[in-house]
Amino acid sequence: MIKPTSYLRKLEGKSNAHLITFNDGKDYVVKFFQPGFEKTLPNEWVGYCLARYLGLPVPYACLVDITQEFTSQVPELSQAQAPQTRYQFASLYVPDCQNGHQVSNVAHIVNHQSLAGIILLDYWLCNQDRTRKNILLREVVRDRYEVWMIDQAEIFGTYNWLHADLEDLPVEVLKSATHQLMAQFIENEQDFTEHLELIQTMPILLIEEIVSLIPDEWMVSKEEKKAIVTTMVTRRKTILPQLMHRFLKKVYRPLHPEDEK
């Protein structure tokens, strides 16, 4: 397990994220467990693992052990009352990027084949927080960008969901300007079908393993872990196909009228 070597700075936002250098020589965005946002780290872990399985552009991430010895030497971490738990969630910092709000002219997205997968993953997990702040764009050549998805902290509807919330997640087309932006660059409607098939054929045992690896100290009970798996399996089988067709009808096809025959 990598270890922190130097603290860089606190990052903007409500998720208690800090930029820290580790002994592999790389910088990571580390999110710390905090009261009131109890499900942030479990959500990040589940969302990351699923994105990696689906081959989506998500920065490499891992669990890290931030010791009291390290945090006691960093005023910003001591003031944040971190760590509350032994393990935190660390995501590799992607340099030379801007978020979706900071880029005014996007002519092309070079990894456009992944965009349908990002959208479907958000619908599968009910991520209502795919804002332009939660994508990164790295310019490859002039006005041509590579997209990265970040921040899965509010999947399952919120960063502090309860067991009962998982049974009542919204079934509706999300109001997301970011999804609309991405949909503009999806060249083939078939991309949605292919990503849906990949989601639906993901082994249940793998889903169970991902959820089981959530550290106990992140305060997710056995009942809640079981409910996460049940919710995911149910949504991908019966709800996600419906939502995909609604998204195609209401969002994707109006943006691609030339594809209509």
Phi and psi in degrees as GROMACS dihedral restraints (atoms count N, CA, C in turn):
[ dihedral_restraints ]
;  ai    aj    ak    al  type     phi  dphi    fc
    3     4     5     6     1   -66.9    20    10
    4     5     6     7     1   154.1    20    10
    6     7     8     9     1  -123.9    20    10
    7     8     9    10     1   144.9    20    10
    9    10    11    12     1   -70.9    20    10
   10    11    12    13     1   143.0    20    10
   12    13    14    15     1  -119.6    20    10
   13    14    15    16     1   -34.2    20    10
   15    16    17    18     1  -152.4    20    10
   16    17    18    19     1   143.7    20    10
   18    19    20    21     1   -93.3    20    10
   19    20    21    22     1   135.5    20    10
   21    22    23    24     1  -103.8    20    10
   22    23    24    25     1   -61.7    20    10
   24    25    26    27     1  -170.0    20    10
   25    26    27    28     1   164.0    20    10
   27    28    29    30     1   -84.5    20    10
   28    29    30    31     1   144.1    20    10
   30    31    32    33     1  -100.8    20    10
   31    32    33    34     1   157.3    20    10
   33    34    35    36     1   -68.0    20    10
   34    35    36    37     1   158.6    20    10
   36    37    38    39     1   112.6    20    10
   37    38    39    40     1   174.5    20    10
   39    40    41    42     1   -98.3    20    10
   40    41    42    43     1     3.8    20    10
   42    43    44    45     1   -95.6    20    10
   43    44    45    46     1    13.4    20    10
   45    46    47    48     1    55.7    20    10
   46    47    48    49     1    53.0    20    10
   48    49    50    51     1  -104.5    20    10
   49    50    51    52     1   140.0    20    10
   51    52    53    54     1  -135.6    20    10
   52    53    54    55     1   146.3    20    10
   54    55    56    57     1   -95.5    20    10
   55    56    57    58     1   121.1    20    10
   57    58    59    60     1  -134.7    20    10
   58    59    60    61     1   139.2    20    10
   60    61    62    63     1   -90.4    20    10
   61    62    63    64     1   138.9    20    10
   63    64    65    66     1  -113.8    20    10
   64    65    66    67     1   172.7    20    10
   66    67    68    69     1   -74.7    20    10
   67    68    69    70     1     3.8    20    10
   69    70    71    72     1   -90.8    20    10
   70    71    72    73     1     4.0    20    10
   72    73    74    75     1    83.2    20    10
   73    74    75    76     1     5.6    20    10
   75    76    77    78     1  -112.0    20    10
   76    77    78    79     1   155.3    20    10
   78    79    80    81     1   -95.4    20    10
   79    80    81    82     1   139.4    20    10
   81    82    83    84     1  -129.0    20    10
   82    83    84    85     1   144.6    20    10
   84    85    86    87     1   -86.4    20    10
   85    86    87    88     1   113.8    20    10
   87    88    89    90     1  -107.3    20    10
   88    89    90    91     1   122.3    20    10
   90    91    92    93     1  -100.8    20    10
   91    92    93    94     1   130.1    20    10
   93    94    95    96     1  -101.2    20    10
   94    95    96    97     1   146.4    20    10
   96    97    98    99     1   -61.2    20    10
   97    98    99   100     1   136.7    20    10
   99   100   101   102     1  -148.2    20    10
  100   101   102   103     1   142.4    20    10
  102   103   104   105     1   -59.4    20    10
  103   104   105   106     1   142.6    20    10
  105   106   107   108     1    91.1    20    10
  106   107   108   109     1   -19.5    20    10
  108   109   110   111     1  -127.8    20    10
  109   110   111   112     1    42.7    20    10
  111   112   113   114     1   -59.6    20    10
  112   113   114   115     1   -29.7    20    10
  114   115   116   117     1   -96.2    20    10
  115   116   117   118     1     5.3    20    10
  117   118   119   120     1   -58.1    20    10
  118   119   120   121     1   -51.3    20    10
  120   121   122   123     1   -69.3    20    10
  121   122   123   124     1   -44.4    20    10
  123   124   125   126     1   -58.5    20    10
  124   125   126   127     1   -41.3    20    10
  126   127   128   129     1   -61.9    20    10
  127   128   129   130     1   -45.8    20    10
  129   130   131   132     1   -59.2    20    10
  130   131   132   133     1   -43.4    20    10
  132   133   134   135     1   -63.8    20    10
  133   134   135   136     1   -49.2    20    10
  135   136   137   138     1   -64.3    20    10
  136   137   138   139     1   -47.1    20    10
  138   139   140   141     1   -61.0    20    10
  139   140   141   142     1   -40.9    20    10
  141   142   143   144     1   -64.2    20    10
  142   143   144   145     1   -48.9    20    10
  144   145   146   147     1   -60.9    20    10
  145   146   147   148     1   -40.5    20    10
  147   148   149   150     1   -68.0    20    10
  148   149   150   151     1   -41.5    20    10
  150   151   152   153     1   -61.6    20    10
  151   152   153   154     1   -40.7    20    10
  153   154   155   156     1   -64.3    20    10
  154   155   156   157     1   -42.7    20    10
  156   157   158   159     1   -61.1    20    10
  157   158   159   160     1   -39.1    20    10
  159   160   161   162     1   -80.4    20    10
  160   161   162   163     1    -1.5    20    10
  162   163   164   165     1    72.6    20    10
  163   164   165   166     1    27.2    20    10
  165   166   167   168     1   -86.9    20    10
  166   167   168   169     1   156.3    20    10
  168   169   170   171     1   -77.7    20    10
  169   170   171   172     1    81.4    20    10
  171   172   173   174     1  -119.8    20    10
  172   173   174   175     1   135.1    20    10
  174   175   176   177     1   -59.4    20    10
  175   176   177   178     1   144.4    20    10
  177   178   179   180     1   -53.9    20    10
  178   179   180   181     1   139.3    20    10
  180   181   182   183     1  -140.8    20    10
  181   182   183   184     1   163.1    20    10
  183   184   185   186     1  -162.6    20    10
  184   185   186   187     1   168.3    20    10
  186   187   188   189     1   -84.4    20    10
  187   188   189   190     1   140.4    20    10
  189   190   191   192     1  -130.8    20    10
  190   191   192   193     1   150.7    20    10
  192   193   194   195     1  -102.4    20    10
  193   194   195   196     1   106.6    20    10
  195   196   197   198     1   -99.6    20    10
  196   197   198   199     1   109.8    20    10
  198   199   200   201     1   -78.8    20    10
  199   200   201   202     1   159.2    20    10
  201   202   203   204     1   -62.4    20    10
  202   203   204   205     1   -31.3    20    10
  204   205   206   207     1   -60.4    20    10
  205   206   207   208     1   -39.5    20    10
  207   208   209   210     1   -73.7    20    10
  208   209   210   211     1   -48.9    20    10
  210   211   212   213     1   -66.1    20    10
  211   212   213   214     1   -30.0    20    10
  213   214   215   216     1   -66.4    20    10
  214   215   216   217     1   -19.3    20    10
  216   217   218   219     1   -93.0    20    10
  217   218   219   220     1    -1.4    20    10
  219   220   221   222     1  -120.3    20    10
  220   221   222   223     1   106.9    20    10
  222   223   224   225     1   -55.4    20    10
  223   224   225   226     1   -39.3    20    10
  225   226   227   228     1   -61.5    20    10
  226   227   228   229     1   -34.3    20    10
  228   229   230   231     1   -80.6    20    10
  229   230   231   232     1   -36.5    20    10
  231   232   233   234     1   -64.7    20    10
  232   233   234   235     1   -40.7    20    10
  234   235   236   237     1   -66.6    20    10
  235   236   237   238     1   -30.3    20    10
  237   238   239   240     1   -83.0    20    10
  238   239   240   241     1     2.5    20    10
  240   241   242   243     1    55.7    20    10
  241   242   243   244     1    46.7    20    10
  243   244   245   246     1  -113.7    20    10
  244   245   246   247     1   148.9    20    10
  246   247   248   249     1   -88.9    20    10
  247   248   249   250     1   146.0    20    10
  249   250   251   252     1   -83.0    20    10
  250   251   252   253     1   -22.2    20    10
  252   253   254   255     1  -133.3    20    10
  253   254   255   256     1   168.1    20    10
  255   256   257   258     1   -71.3    20    10
  256   257   258   259     1   -45.2    20    10
  258   259   260   261     1  -100.9    20    10
  259   260   261   262     1   140.2    20    10
  261   262   263   264     1  -124.8    20    10
  262   263   264   265     1   173.6    20    10
  264   265   266   267     1  -106.5    20    10
  265   266   267   268     1   123.2    20    10
  267   268   269   270     1  -118.5    20    10
  268   269   270   271     1   130.6    20    10
  270   271   272   273     1  -121.8    20    10
  271   272   273   274     1   131.6    20    10
  273   274   275   276     1   -57.8    20    10
  274   275   276   277     1   129.9    20    10
  276   277   278   279     1   -72.9    20    10
  277   278   279   280     1   129.0    20    10
  279   280   281   282     1  -101.7    20    10
  280   281   282   283     1   111.8    20    10
  282   283   284   285     1   -78.2    20    10
  283   284   285   286     1   167.8    20    10
  285   286   287   288     1    59.2    20    10
  286   287   288   289     1    38.7    20    10
  288   289   290   291     1  -121.7    20    10
  289   290   291   292     1   158.7    20    10
  291   292   293   294     1  -128.5    20    10
  292   293   294   295     1   151.9    20    10
  294   295   296   297     1   -81.8    20    10
  295   296   297   298     1   175.2    20    10
  297   298   299   300     1   -63.8    20    10
  298   299   300   301     1   -24.6    20    10
  300   301   302   303     1   -74.5    20    10
  301   302   303   304     1   -26.2    20    10
  303   304   305   306     1   -87.9    20    10
  304   305   306   307     1   -11.6    20    10
  306   307   308   309     1  -106.3    20    10
  307   308   309   310     1   122.3    20    10
  309   310   311   312     1   -96.4    20    10
  310   311   312   313     1   -25.6    20    10
  312   313   314   315     1  -133.4    20    10
  313   314   315   316     1   107.0    20    10
  315   316   317   318     1  -112.5    20    10
  316   317   318   319     1   110.3    20    10
  318   319   320   321     1   -86.5    20    10
  319   320   321   322     1   -29.8    20    10
  321   322   323   324     1  -161.1    20    10
  322   323   324   325     1   146.6    20    10
  324   325   326   327     1  -112.0    20    10
  325   326   327   328     1   117.7    20    10
  327   328   329   330     1   -69.9    20    10
  328   329   330   331     1   -31.2    20    10
  330   331   332   333     1  -102.0    20    10
  331   332   333   334     1    46.7    20    10
  333   334   335   336     1   -63.4    20    10
  334   335   336   337     1   -20.8    20    10
  336   337   338   339     1   -64.6    20    10
  337   338   339   340     1   -19.1    20    10
  339   340   341   342     1   -89.1    20    10
  340   341   342   343     1   -12.3    20    10
  342   343   344   345     1   -64.6    20    10
  343   344   345   346     1   -41.8    20    10
  345   346   347   348     1   -62.0    20    10
  346   347   348   349     1   -35.3    20    10
  348   349   350   351     1   -66.5    20    10
  349   350   351   352     1   -38.8    20    10
  351   352   353   354     1   -62.4    20    10
  352   353   354   355     1   -45.7    20    10
  354   355   356   357     1   -62.5    20    10
  355   356   357   358     1   -45.7    20    10
  357   358   359   360     1   -66.8    20    10
  358   359   360   361     1   -36.9    20    10
  360   361   362   363     1   -62.4    20    10
  361   362   363   364     1   -41.3    20    10
  363   364   365   366     1   -61.2    20    10
  364   365   366   367     1   -39.5    20    10
  366   367   368   369     1   -72.3    20    10
  367   368   369   370     1   -38.6    20    10
  369   370   371   372     1   -60.1    20    10
  370   371   372   373     1   -45.0    20    10
  372   373   374   375     1   -96.8    20    10
  373   374   375   376     1     4.4    20    10
  375   376   377   378     1    54.5    20    10
  376   377   378   379     1    57.6    20    10
  378   379   380   381     1   -91.4    20    10
  379   380   381   382     1   103.4    20    10
  381   382   383   384     1   -93.1    20    10
  382   383   384   385     1    12.6    20    10
  384   385   386   387     1  -121.5    20    10
  385   386   387   388     1    33.2    20    10
  387   388   389   390     1   -86.0    20    10
  388   389   390   391     1    72.1    20    10
  390   391   392   393     1   -88.0    20    10
  391   392   393   394     1   175.3    20    10
  393   394   395   396     1   -68.8    20    10
  394   395   396   397     1   -16.9    20    10
  396   397   398   399     1   -74.6    20    10
  397   398   399   400     1   -18.6    20    10
  399   400   401   402     1  -103.6    20    10
  400   401   402   403     1    23.2    20    10
  402   403   404   405     1  -131.0    20    10
  403   404   405   406     1   149.4    20    10
  405   406   407   408     1  -114.3    20    10
  406   407   408   409     1   141.5    20    10
  408   409   410   411     1  -122.5    20    10
  409   410   411   412     1   125.1    20    10
  411   412   413   414     1  -114.9    20    10
  412   413   414   415     1   121.2    20    10
  414   415   416   417     1   -72.7    20    10
  415   416   417   418     1   123.2    20    10
  417   418   419   420     1   -90.0    20    10
  418   419   420   421     1   -54.0    20    10
  420   421   422   423     1  -134.2    20    10
  421   422   423   424     1   176.3    20    10
  423   424   425   426     1   -51.6    20    10
  424   425   426   427     1   120.3    20    10
  426   427   428   429     1    63.9    20    10
  427   428   429   430     1    11.9    20    10
  429   430   431   432     1  -116.0    20    10
  430   431   432   433     1   123.7    20    10
  432   433   434   435     1  -124.9    20    10
  433   434   435   436     1   152.5    20    10
  435   436   437   438     1  -100.1    20    10
  436   437   438   439     1   134.4    20    10
  438   439   440   441     1  -104.5    20    10
  439   440   441   442     1   142.6    20    10
  441   442   443   444     1  -124.8    20    10
  442   443   444   445     1   140.2    20    10
  444   445   446   447     1   -97.6    20    10
  445   446   447   448     1   132.9    20    10
  447   448   449   450     1  -133.8    20    10
  448   449   450   451     1   163.9    20    10
  450   451   452   453     1    65.6    20    10
  451   452   453   454     1    85.5    20    10
  453   454   455   456     1  -102.2    20    10
  454   455   456   457     1    26.0    20    10
  456   457   458   459     1   -66.0    20    10
  457   458   459   460     1   -22.1    20    10
  459   460   461   462     1  -117.0    20    10
  460   461   462   463     1    32.5    20    10
  462   463   464   465     1   -68.8    20    10
  463   464   465   466     1   166.7    20    10
  465   466   467   468     1    57.9    20    10
  466   467   468   469     1    27.6    20    10
  468   469   470   471     1    92.2    20    10
  469   470   471   472     1   -27.8    20    10
  471   472   473   474     1  -168.5    20    10
  472   473   474   475     1   167.0    20    10
  474   475   476   477     1   -87.5    20    10
  475   476   477   478     1     2.3    20    10
  477   478   479   480     1  -142.0    20    10
  478   479   480   481     1    41.8    20    10
  480   481   482   483     1   -63.4    20    10
  481   482   483   484     1   156.6    20    10
  483   484   485   486     1  -115.6    20    10
  484   485   486   487     1   169.3    20    10
  486   487   488   489     1   -51.2    20    10
  487   488   489   490     1   -46.6    20    10
  489   490   491   492     1   -64.7    20    10
  490   491   492   493     1   -28.5    20    10
  492   493   494   495     1   -64.4    20    10
  493   494   495   496     1   -32.7    20    10
  495   496   497   498     1   -65.9    20    10
  496   497   498   499     1   -24.4    20    10
  498   499   500   501     1   -86.3    20    10
  499   500   501   502     1    -4.7    20    10
  501   502   503   504     1  -136.2    20    10
  502   503   504   505     1    41.8    20    10
  504   505   506   507     1   -73.9    20    10
  505   506   507   508     1   145.9    20    10
  507   508   509   510     1   -60.0    20    10
  508   509   510   511     1   146.1    20    10
  510   511   512   513     1  -122.5    20    10
  511   512   513   514     1    83.9    20    10
  513   514   515   516     1  -159.2    20    10
  514   515   516   517     1   161.2    20    10
  516   517   518   519     1   -71.2    20    10
  517   518   519   520     1   125.7    20    10
  519   520   521   522     1   -75.6    20    10
  520   521   522   523     1   143.1    20    10
  522   523   524   525     1   -86.5    20    10
  523   524   525   526     1    93.7    20    10
  525   526   527   528     1  -135.4    20    10
  526   527   528   529     1   111.3    20    10
  528   529   530   531     1   -65.1    20    10
  529   530   531   532     1   -28.0    20    10
  531   532   533   534     1   -69.6    20    10
  532   533   534   535     1   -40.6    20    10
  534   535   536   537     1   -62.0    20    10
  535   536   537   538     1   -39.0    20    10
  537   538   539   540     1   -64.2    20    10
  538   539   540   541     1   -42.2    20    10
  540   541   542   543     1   -59.8    20    10
  541   542   543   544     1   -47.4    20    10
  543   544   545   546     1   -65.8    20    10
  544   545   546   547     1   -39.0    20    10
  546   547   548   549     1   -61.4    20    10
  547   548   549   550     1   -28.4    20    10
  549   550   551   552     1   -60.9    20    10
  550   551   552   553     1   -29.0    20    10
  552   553   554   555     1  -103.0    20    10
  553   554   555   556     1     4.5    20    10
  555   556   557   558     1   -82.8    20    10
  556   557   558   559     1   114.8    20    10
  558   559   560   561     1   -83.6    20    10
  559   560   561   562     1   -20.9    20    10
  561   562   563   564     1  -137.8    20    10
  562   563   564   565     1   122.9    20    10
  564   565   566   567     1   -59.2    20    10
  565   566   567   568     1   -25.0    20    10
  567   568   569   570     1   -62.1    20    10
  568   569   570   571     1   -22.0    20    10
  570   571   572   573     1   -56.8    20    10
  571   572   573   574     1   -36.5    20    10
  573   574   575   576     1   -65.1    20    10
  574   575   576   577     1   -45.3    20    10
  576   577   578   579     1   -62.9    20    10
  577   578   579   580     1   -40.6    20    10
  579   580   581   582     1   -66.9    20    10
  580   581   582   583     1   -41.3    20    10
  582   583   584   585     1   -70.4    20    10
  583   584   585   586     1   -34.4    20    10
  585   586   587   588     1   -61.9    20    10
  586   587   588   589     1   -43.2    20    10
  588   589   590   591     1   -62.5    20    10
  589   590   591   592     1   -39.8    20    10
  591   592   593   594     1   -64.7    20    10
  592   593   594   595     1   -41.4    20    10
  594   595   596   597     1   -63.2    20    10
  595   596   597   598     1   -44.6    20    10
  597   598   599   600     1   -73.2    20    10
  598   599   600   601     1   -19.2    20    10
  600   601   602   603     1  -102.1    20    10
  601   602   603   604     1     3.9    20    10
  603   604   605   606     1   -63.3    20    10
  604   605   606   607     1   127.7    20    10
  606   607   608   609     1   -58.2    20    10
  607   608   609   610     1   133.7    20    10
  609   610   611   612     1   -61.1    20    10
  610   611   612   613     1   -36.0    20    10
  612   613   614   615     1   -60.7    20    10
  613   614   615   616     1   -34.4    20    10
  615   616   617   618     1   -69.7    20    10
  616   617   618   619     1   -40.9    20    10
  618   619   620   621     1   -60.3    20    10
  619   620   621   622     1   -44.8    20    10
  621   622   623   624     1   -62.7    20    10
  622   623   624   625     1   -38.8    20    10
  624   625   626   627     1   -66.5    20    10
  625   626   627   628     1   -43.0    20    10
  627   628   629   630     1   -57.9    20    10
  628   629   630   631     1   -47.3    20    10
  630   631   632   633     1   -67.3    20    10
  631   632   633   634     1   -36.9    20    10
  633   634   635   636     1   -66.0    20    10
  634   635   636   637     1   -22.4    20    10
  636   637   638   639     1   -82.9    20    10
  637   638   639   640     1    -2.2    20    10
  639   640   641   642     1   -62.7    20    10
  640   641   642   643     1   121.6    20    10
  642   643   644   645     1   -57.0    20    10
  643   644   645   646     1   138.8    20    10
  645   646   647   648     1   -58.1    20    10
  646   647   648   649     1   -32.6    20    10
  648   649   650   651     1   -73.5    20    10
  649   650   651   652     1    -4.5    20    10
  651   652   653   654     1   -83.7    20    10
  652   653   654   655     1     6.8    20    10
  654   655   656   657     1    64.1    20    10
  655   656   657   658     1    39.7    20    10
  657   658   659   660     1  -108.8    20    10
  658   659   660   661     1   115.3    20    10
  660   661   662   663     1   -71.8    20    10
  661   662   663   664     1   166.6    20    10
  663   664   665   666     1   -60.9    20    10
  664   665   666   667     1   -37.9    20    10
  666   667   668   669     1   -65.4    20    10
  667   668   669   670     1   -39.7    20    10
  669   670   671   672     1   -68.7    20    10
  670   671   672   673     1   -38.8    20    10
  672   673   674   675     1   -61.9    20    10
  673   674   675   676     1   -42.3    20    10
  675   676   677   678     1   -63.6    20    10
  676   677   678   679     1   -39.1    20    10
  678   679   680   681     1   -67.3    20    10
  679   680   681   682     1   -35.1    20    10
  681   682   683   684     1   -59.6    20    10
  682   683   684   685     1   -48.8    20    10
  684   685   686   687     1   -62.7    20    10
  685   686   687   688     1   -46.4    20    10
  687   688   689   690     1   -59.5    20    10
  688   689   690   691     1   -43.9    20    10
  690   691   692   693     1   -62.1    20    10
  691   692   693   694     1   -44.8    20    10
  693   694   695   696     1   -65.2    20    10
  694   695   696   697     1   -43.6    20    10
  696   697   698   699     1   -66.2    20    10
  697   698   699   700     1   -41.5    20    10
  699   700   701   702     1   -66.1    20    10
  700   701   702   703     1   -46.3    20    10
  702   703   704   705     1   -65.2    20    10
  703   704   705   706     1   -39.6    20    10
  705   706   707   708     1   -71.5    20    10
  706   707   708   709     1   -25.6    20    10
  708   709   710   711     1   -86.5    20    10
  709   710   711   712     1   -45.5    20    10
  711   712   713   714     1  -110.5    20    10
  712   713   714   715     1   -31.9    20    10
  714   715   716   717     1   -96.4    20    10
  715   716   717   718     1   -42.5    20    10
  717   718   719   720     1   -59.6    20    10
  718   719   720   721     1   -42.5    20    10
  720   721   722   723     1   -59.6    20    10
  721   722   723   724     1   -39.4    20    10
  723   724   725   726     1   -63.5    20    10
  724   725   726   727     1   -45.1    20    10
  726   727   728   729     1   -66.6    20    10
  727   728   729   730     1   -36.2    20    10
  729   730   731   732     1   -61.9    20    10
  730   731   732   733     1   -45.5    20    10
  732   733   734   735     1   -66.0    20    10
  733   734   735   736     1   -36.9    20    10
  735   736   737   738     1   -66.2    20    10
  736   737   738   739     1   -40.6    20    10
  738   739   740   741     1   -64.9    20    10
  739   740   741   742     1   -42.5    20    10
  741   742   743   744     1   -60.5    20    10
  742   743   744   745     1   -42.6    20    10
  744   745   746   747     1   -71.5    20    10
  745   746   747   748     1   -44.0    20    10
  747   748   749   750     1   -89.1    20    10
  748   749   750   751     1   -27.2    20    10
  750   751   752   753     1  -118.4    20    10
  751   752   753   754     1   -56.7    20    10
  753   754   755   756     1   -68.2    20    10
  754   755   756   757     1   -52.5    20    10
  756   757   758   759     1   -64.9    20    10
  757   758   759   760     1   -38.0    20    10
  759   760   761   762     1   -61.7    20    10
  760   761   762   763     1   -24.3    20    10
  762   763   764   765     1   -83.9    20    10
  763   764   765   766     1   -13.9    20    10
  765   766   767   768     1  -130.3    20    10
  766   767   768   769     1    57.2    20    10
  768   769   770   771     1   -62.9    20    10
  769   770   771   772     1   -23.6    20    10
  771   772   773   774     1   -69.3    20    10
  772   773   774   775     1   -17.2    20    10
  774   775   776   777     1   -83.3    20    10
  775   776   777   778     1   -15.1    20    10
  777   778   779   780     1   -72.7    20    10
  778   779   780   781     1   132.7    20    10
